[in-house]
Amino acid sequence: MGPGWIATIVLGGIAGWLASKFMNRDVSMGVLLNIVVGVVGGVIGSAIGNVTGFLSADAGWIMYLITAFVGAVVLLGGVNLYQRGKVR
């Protein structure tokens, strides 16, 4: 069983903030966008984790944070590639 919706928001905010720092985003995203990026990143990370067998059904909150971080990095990497192509 996964984390509840409050834990998902908190973990999503942390994961989104960490991913924005890791990806060196120069735009201050704000708390709401960090939460959105982290929660969407959690969905992406969970999908990647389930396909690769890395994420089990009984994973704890640290594992959810890690997968949300990885998913948020993938999401921000895609946004960076899109913005880079759009500017040219």
C-alpha positions in Angstrom: 0.0 0.0 0.0 1.4 3.4 -1.0 1.5 6.6 1.0 -1.7 8.5 1.7 -2.5 11.7 -0.2 -1.0 14.0 2.4 2.3 12.0 2.4 2.2 12.0 -1.4 2.0 15.8 -1.5 4.8 16.2 1.1 7.0 13.6 -0.6 6.2 15.1 -4.0 7.2 18.6 -2.8 10.5 17.3 -1.4 11.2 15.3 -4.5 10.3 18.2 -6.9 12.5 20.6 -4.9 15.4 18.1 -4.9 15.1 17.5 -8.6 15.0 21.2 -9.4 18.2 21.6 -7.4 19.8 18.6 -9.0 18.9 19.7 -12.5 20.1 23.2 -11.8 16.9 24.9 -12.9 17.6 28.6 -12.8 13.9 29.4 -12.6 12.5 29.5 -9.1 9.6 27.0 -9.4 7.8 27.7 -6.2 6.2 25.3 -3.8 3.1 24.5 -5.8 5.1 23.6 -9.0 7.6 21.6 -6.9 4.7 19.5 -5.6 3.2 19.0 -9.1 6.6 18.1 -10.5 7.3 15.7 -7.6 3.8 14.0 -7.7 4.0 13.6 -11.5 7.6 12.5 -11.1 6.3 9.9 -8.6 4.0 8.5 -11.2 6.8 8.4 -13.7 9.2 6.9 -11.2 6.7 4.3 -10.1 6.1 3.2 -13.6 9.9 2.9 -14.3 10.3 1.1 -11.0 7.5 -1.3 -11.7 8.7 -2.1 -15.2 12.3 -2.7 -14.1 11.3 -4.6 -10.9 13.1 -2.0 -8.8 10.0 -1.0 -6.8 8.1 -3.6 -4.8 4.5 -3.3 -3.5 5.7 -3.0 0.1 8.2 -0.2 -0.5 8.5 2.3 2.3 8.4 6.1 2.1 12.1 6.4 1.4 11.7 4.3 -1.7 8.7 6.4 -2.8 10.9 9.5 -2.3 13.7 8.0 -4.4 11.3 7.0 -7.2 9.6 10.4 -7.2 13.0 12.1 -7.3 14.1 9.9 -10.3 10.8 10.5 -12.1 11.0 14.3 -11.4 14.5 14.4 -12.8 13.3 12.5 -15.9 10.4 15.0 -16.2 12.6 18.0 -15.8 15.1 16.6 -18.3 12.3 16.3 -20.8 11.2 19.8 -20.1 14.8 21.1 -20.5 15.1 19.3 -23.9 11.7 20.7 -25.0 12.6 24.3 -24.0 16.1 24.0 -25.6 14.5 23.0 -28.9 11.8 25.7 -28.6 14.3 28.5 -28.1 16.3 27.8 -31.3 
